[in-house]
Structure formats: structure tokens, C-alpha cells
């Protein structure tokens, strides 16, 4: 969300009242979750303006007051909302100030009822049941043996993403990068650019960091860690199969996650069901030695990092303790003054 002092927002507010014809809102579901606290609230204030008497030009546009508003304002800005999971909550839609809204979706009209979340027809969905320890090996095999490239891999936690990225790099022949909140904004932008330019095979990221990423021609999405939320799943797989292009999404599931995954995907409108991915884990047995060596190297690296962090923590604690032991102020010895003649007599 942009702050009120953002230069882009300030320019938008400057032109809003007189010149704005279209207001395009991407990731609209996030804006709708906090209309009163976001930049959208400031834009709405600028769009309403004043009619000179201190009354707002409009609160809600209706057929009854349309002519009055037309006299005060020749044209109203048209709002275009884009989102993979656009809310149909009437309360939230009302807060956006929409007038006779129309819904355009990637799901064809002949596919029946359009539910809350929809999957485009160009997206092929697969699932693969495998144990946690085999997941990195599966990702590695998909890139090196199945020639997968331009892959976005979603993880549930930042640390999990860091370890996976390091492990893929140690296995070799895979160009992997991590999109982490620990990276400065400029470094994150550079990482996304490297992926967009084809310099990375796999971009490992969390759900939060991936919001707003707009990379053309993402061919594959891997849901490395299971999410029990349909909205999260739609946002993940929505990174591919965009603008009529084909795409593939694969979910890696443990045995106890299969049932919950089926419950999540049952909430979605789609052309075809999720299919099992054709990969025999036993066919990866020849990679076990390399995988074991990479794991050992990763563990050593992690232990070295933990040791360094612990040492730095102890050093910092020692410095603090030393500072606390130092006297806060040095007391100066007072010089004894000789008694004066008057005090001696008394």
C-alpha cells in the first residue's frame, strides 16, 4: 500500500479531480480489504472534490441524482479492477463506489456458474504425492530432466525458501534465485529482472513476496509447501497461464495433505480436474548420491552460520555486560580546605 507522501500518489491526486478518466486498480482484493486505510481512500477524497458550498459532489451515484452530478462534473472516472480473487462481498463492493459494475472473467460463458474463484482453461493442474525429504530432489529433476524453466516455486516460510535455493545451487546445473524480505528492495527488483530475462531457471519465493510480481511467460508454478486456503492457491497458480498463454501448476503433497488439497481445489471453477503428475520417484535413485552430498554440504554450511551467529551474539552480550559494569560517572576527590581565621576563633 502506498503512503500519502508517495510521489506517484501525489501526482494522481493532483490530476484526479479534473483530468482522470480511468482509475486502474491492480491486486484489487488487497485494496478492498482496507479501503479506508489505503491510498484508495485519498484518491476517493480527491475524486469527490467540493461543489463550492462544502458539500461533496457525490457520495453514491444513482439514477436519481445522475443529472445533477453531470452538471457538476462532465465525466466520471471509470474504475477498472483486476485481481485473481476478486471479492463478491456486497459490503466491500459498496466501499469501492462502483456504479453498475460488470464482471469479466477468463472462464467461458459455456462453463456454467462462475464461482468465487476460477481457474483459466489454459492452466493445466497436477499434484504429486511425495515425502518432505524428496521435494528438493523432485524440483531438481523437473528442471534438469524434464527441462522445466521459468519456474516460480512457492514456499511457506522464508527459511524453507533459503534452504531450498541453496540446495538446488549445490546440486548443480540449476540457476536458482530467492526472493526474500531480507533483501533490499533494489536487490529484489534485480532478482525479478534476472528471472524475467531468463537468467534464472527457478525463482523461489513466499506468497507475500510474490504479490504484485508481473513477469510475462511464466511457464511453470510449483506449490512446494501446501496451503489450506483456496485464495492462496489461486494467487499462486495465477502467476502462469496469463493473457491466454498456456501454463502448468504442480502441487507437491505429503500423504496427509492429499485430502485437504482435494477439498481446497473442489471450491474452484475449472475446465478439467487436477491430474496426478507422472513421475516415478524410484527413477530418481541415481541422483541419491549427489543429493546426499549436497545435503551434507548444506548442513555444514548451516552449522557454520549458526556457530557464527552464536559467537556474534555472545560477543555482543559480553560488550553490553562490560558497559554495565563501568561506573556511570567518576567521582572527583574533594580538596580539603584550610579553616579560615574566623572559623578557627569560633
N, C-alpha and C positions, 0 to 999 in steps of 0.2 A: 504494500500500500504506500502511495506517495504521501509525503508530508506537505503541508500548506506552503512551505518555503521552497518547494521543488520548482526549478525554473521552467520546466515543461508545463507543470500545472499552472503556474502564474501566467504563462502565455495563453493557455487555454481559457483561463478566467477572463483575460483581457479581451479576447475575441468572442467570448461566449454570448454576450447579450445581443450583439448586433449582427455578427457575421457567421455564427455557427449554423450550418445546415445539417450536418450529420455528426452524431456522437457515437463513436465505435468503442465498445467495451469488450475487451478480451478477458478470459477467465471470469466471466460474469457471475458465476456461482460464488466466488470469493467476495466479490463486491456486494452481492446481495446478502451475504452473511453479516455484514457490518456496514450498512449504508450510512448510518448516522455518524460513524467513526472514521470513515474513509474520505479520500479526495472527492468521491462522488457527491458527498454532501455539500462540499464547497462549490462544485460545478452547478449543482441544482440551485443553490442560492444565487449564483451569477445569472443563470438562465431565467430565473423568475423575475429578477430586477424589481423596479418600482415604477408605478404609474404617475409619480409626482406627488401623490397625496399620502404616500407612506404605506398604501395597501399593496400586497403582492399582485402581480399581473395575473397569476393563476395559481391555484392550489391543485385542482384537479380539472382537467379538460373534459368537458361534456358536450353533448349535442346542444343542450340548452344555452350554454354560455359561449358557444363557438364563435358566433358573430361578434360578440363583444371583444373577445380575445383577438380576433382577426383585425379589428380596428386598431388595437393597441400594438399588435406585433404582426407584421405582414406574413412571416413564415415561422413555423415552429421547427426546432431541430428534431430530426428523426433519429431514434436510438436503435443501434444495431448491436445485439448482444450475442456473444459467441462463447460456447462452453461445451465440453464433452458431457457434462452432467448438469444441465440447466434445470433449476428447481421449478416445480409446478405449484409451489405453495402460494395460494392466493394472497396471503399477507405480504410475503416478500415481493411478489409481482406488483402489488399496490404501492409498495415503498419506492419502486423504480419509476413510478409515474407514467406507466405505459398506457397508450390510448389505442384501443382496438389492436392488440398485438397479434402477430401471425407467427406461427412456428414452422421453420424449415428444418428438416432432418434428413440424414443420409439414408434412412430406412425408406424403402419404396412404399408407395401407397397400397400396392397389392399384397403387402406382407401382413396385413391385418392391423390389429390395435397397436398403437405406439405407446409403449410403457414409459416408465420414468427414465430408464437408461436403455440406450440402443447401441447395438454393435453393427458397424458398416458391413455391407455384403462382401467387400473386398478383403476383409480380415479373416485369416484362417487361424483358428484357435486349437491349441494342442495342450495336453498335460502328460507329465511323465512322473511316475512314482519311483522315488529313489531315496536312499538313506542320506542323512545330512553329510556324512563324510565323502560321499560320491558326487555331491553337487559341483564342486570346483572342477572335477575331472570331466563331468558332462559338459560344462561350459567350454572347457578347453577342447574337447573332442568336436564340439559343434563348429568351432572356429577353424581348427586345423584339419579336420577330416570331412566335415560337411560344407566347408568353405563359407561359413556364415561371416558376414562383415556388416559394418554399420549397425552394430547391436547395442541397444540400451538395456542394461541389466539392473533391475531394481532390487535393492536390499532393504531390510527392515531397520537396521541400525548402522550408524556411521562406522563403528569399529569393524563390523562384519564386512562392510564395503572395502575398508582399507586392507584387511587381511586377504580378501579375495583378489583385489587388484595386485597386491604384492605376490601372491601365489601364482597367478596367471603369468606374471612377468618372469618369475623364477622358472616356470615350466618351459618357457622359451617359445619363439615363433608366434607370439601373440602380442599385439600392441594394445595395451590396456591403459586406461586413464581413469582417475577417480574424481568425481565432482563432490567436494566436501565443503561443509560450512567452515572448516578450519582454514580453507584457502581464502586469501584476499579476493575481493570482488573482481579485480583486474585479472587475477590468475584463473578464476572460474570462467570468465569470459574467454580467456585464451584457450582453456581446455575445451570449451564448447566449440570454438572455432576450429581447433585441431580435429575434432570429431567430424564437424561439418565438411572440412576439407579432405576427409578420407585418410588422415594421418593416424587415426586410431581405429582398431577393429572393434573394441568394446569400450563403452563408457559406463562405468559403474556409478550408480547414484542412488540416493534415497528419494522417497516420494516428495518430500518438502523441497529439496533442491531442484527437482525436475520440473516443478510447476513453472510454466512460462517458457520453457525451452521450446524454441521453434526451429527445428532442423529438418530440412527437406530430405526426402528419400531415405528415411529410417526404414530399413528392411525388416529388422527383427527386434522383438522385445522379449526379454526373459524375466519372468517373475521369480527371482531367486528365492525370496522369502515370501511365504503365504500371508495374505492379508484377508481378514474375515469381512471386509467391507466392500460391497459392490461398487460404491463410488470410487474407492481407491483403485480397484481392478480396472474400471472403465478408463480412469485417467492414465493408468499405466499402458494398457494396450492401445490407448488413443494416441500414443506417440508415433505409431506406424499406421499404414493404410489411410493416409490423408489425401484429400483432394482427388479422390478417385483412383489413387495408386494402390497396388496390392501390398499386403504385409502379413507377417506371421508373428503370432504370440505363443510362447511356451511357458507353462507354469510347472515348476519343479515342486513336487509334493511328497511329504512323508506319508507313511501308511495312515496315521490318524488324522491327516489333513484332507484326505480324499473326499470324505463325506461332507465336510464343511465347504470345500471348494464347489462341490456339486450344488449345494444349497445356495451359494452366492451366485453362481452363474445361471441358476434357474430363474433369477429375478430379471434377467436381461432379455430384450428382444433381439433375435438374431435370425439369420437365414439358415444356418446349419449348426448342429451341435458341436460341442468341444470333442475333438477326437484324441485317442491315445497316440502319443508320438512313437514312431517305430525306431527304437534304439535299444539294442540288447546290451545291457551293462557288462555282460561277460565278454563282449567283443572288445572291451577296453582293457582287458587283463594285461596286454603287452605294454601298457602305459603305467602299470603299477610301480615299477622300479623308479621311473622318472618322477612319478607323483610322490613316492615315499621320500626321495632325496629332496624334492622341493619343500615338502612339509618339514623335514628335519632342518633345512636351512632357514625356513621361516620361523620355526620355534626358537632357533638360536638367535635370530635377529630380534625377535620379540623379547627374549630373556635379556639380551644386551640392552634393549631400550628400557625395560623395566628396571634393570640394575642402575642405569644412568639416571633415570627419573628418581629412584630411591636415594641415590647418592646426592643428587641436587637438592632433594627435599631435606635430607639430613643436614647438608651444609647450610641451607637457608635457616633451618631451625637453630643450628648452632650459633649462627651470626645474631639471630634475634635474642637468644639467651645471653650472649656476651654483652649486647647492648643494654639489656635489662639489668645486668649486674653492675654496670658502670654507674658512679654517683651522678645524680642529676645536676648538681652544682657543687663546685669546690668551695669549701668554707675557708675564708681567709682568717689567719690568726690576728687577733686584735692586739695592737701595741699597748703596753702598759703606760699610762700617762702618770707623770710625776705629780704629786699633790701640790696644789698652789699654796701660797703663804697664808691666805685667808682660811682655807680648809684645814691647814696644819694647826692654826691657832684654835680653831673651834674644836 
